Amino acid sequence: MKAAIIFGSKSDTEKMRGAANCLKEFDIEFEAHILSAHRVPEKLEEVLTRLEAEGTEVIIAGAGLAAHLPGVIASKTILPVVGVPLEAALDGLDSLFSIVQMPKGIPVATVGINNSYNAGMTAVQILALKYPELKEKLILYRKTMKEKFIEENNKTVDL
């Protein structure tokens, strides 16, 4: 099981940490890169080629502003790409629209603005289709989440 996290600016490191934390929680090997579809397109292509050759199975890509990075990645690989729109301007709506409105045939699965943890979880779900041991971890995670919610909220609330 191998994933990659790619995002366009060092300033987005904290926003993308949720994806890394999720992958670590499920013991999924990954590597992270700061790359730009505009500033270093050759380096991006080089890294994508290497990731595919080394068996990476899903890519999480975060971007703000015009947010081209996830779409460019999706156009250069057949691996599933999970896009994370990052808030940089316009409350992140510009990024959301840029990532979610991909042309027919080049999809990018898209999570909420700054919600890189859910991008990690989407990667876990994709990989769980292939790896039974990961599927079992995911089932246990959901069961534990449900039990914890019931325990914490199974009482009346004073408003």
N, C-alpha and C positions, 0 to 999 in steps of 0.2 A: 504494500500500500504506500503510495507516494503522491504527495500533492505539492503545489507551489503557490506561493503568495507573491504577487507582483503589484507594486503601486508606484505612482509617478513622482513622488516628492518625499524627501526625508521628513518634512514637516507633518506628513500623514502617518508617521510610524505609530504613534499612540492610538490613532483611530483604527489602525489595522491590527493592533495587538489582540483584539478579541478573536479574530480568525485563528491566530497562532495558538491562543489559549485553548480554544475548542479542539483544534487538531491534537494538541498535546494531551488534553483530557482523554482523548480516544486512542492515544498511542499511535498516531499517524505520522509517519516521517514526512517532513516537508523542508523546503528551503525558501527563503524570502529574498526578493530583489527589489531595488529601487531602479526603475527603468522608465524611459519616456518614449512614447510612440512618435513624438515630434523631434525631440532633441537628440536621441540616440537610436534611431530606428534599426540601424544595422546591428547594434548590440542586442536589441530586443529580439530580432530574428535569430541571432546566434544562440542566445539563451533558450529560446523556444525550441530550436532544433535539438539542442543538447538535452533539454528536459524530456522531450519525446523519446529520444534515443535511450535515455536512462530509465524509462518506465514510469514517468509521471503520468497520473491518470485523471487528474482534475486540477484546474487552475482557478485560483481566487484572484480577482483583479480589482483594485480600488483606484478611483480617480475622482478628482474634483474639477470644477470649472466646466470646460467643454467635454471633459470625460471621455476622450476617444480611446484610451488605453484598453479597456475591456473589449470593445468592438474590434479594434485592430488585432488584438490577440485572437479573438474568435475567427477573424478572417484568415488567419495564418495557421490555424490548427483545427483538427477535428475533435480535439479533447473538449469535454464540457468546461465552459467558463462561467464562473459565478461572479457577477459584477457587484461592487460595493460603491454606490454613489457617495461621495464625500462632500461635506459641507465646506465650501470655500467662498462662495458668493451666492446671492439669491436664495439663502437658506438651504442650499443644496438641491433646489428644484431643477436648476440647469443641469446638474450632474445626473440626477434621476432620469430626466427626460432623454438625455444623450445616451444613457446606457439601456434604458428599457425600450426605446423606440428603434430597435435594430431592423435593418431590411430583411425581408423574407429570405429564409435559407441560411442566415448567419445569426442564430440566436445567442443571447447572453441571458442566463438566468439572473434575475436581479432581486436584491434584498432592499430593505429600507435604508434610508439615509444614515450613514455612519454605523450601520448594524453589521459590522464585520463578523461578530460572533455567529449570526445566522448564516452568513456565507460559509463559515466553517462547518456549521451544522448541515447545510445543504451538501457540502462536499462529503461529509460523513455519510449522509443518506445515499448519495450516489455510489460511494465505495462499498457500502453495506450490501448492495445488490450482488456484489461479486464475492465478498468475504464473509462467510458464515459467522466467524468469531466476532467480527465487527457488528454484524446484525444483532447478535446476542447482547453485546455491550449497549447498543442503541435501544434495544427493547428494555433492558434493565434501567437505563438512564431515564426513559419515559415513565416507567413504572415508579421509580424513586421520585421523580419530579411530581407526579400525580399525588403520591402518598404525602410528600412534604407539603404540597399545597393544601390538601385536606386537613392535615394536622395543624397548620398555621392559621387556617381560615374556618375551622369547624366550631365557631362560637359566634355569639351575637356581637354586633358591633355597635358601640355607642357613638352616635354622631352629634 
